[in-house]
């Protein structure tokens, strides 16, 4: 039996929706689960009916039609810095 390697980066990629809402400071995990069951939470434009959903950094989460605060959904532009590229020189 091969042991699967698991890094911190993989763990940070996704987490349960209720935990993400609680970490954003909206409410507790249990309250987040109640809001999900009430149909008040959408992920990528679809109302979710179960808190048994893992979400990633690219998922767009809204509660009562408002985006989750503290989460910036930007397109992937690669590395963005404030330094000009010197061409390796």
Secondary structure, DSSP 8 states (H G I E B T S, - for coil): -------HHHHHHEEEHHHHHHHTTSS-HHHHHHHHHTT-EEETTEE---S--EEETT--EEETTEE-TT-----------SS---TT-
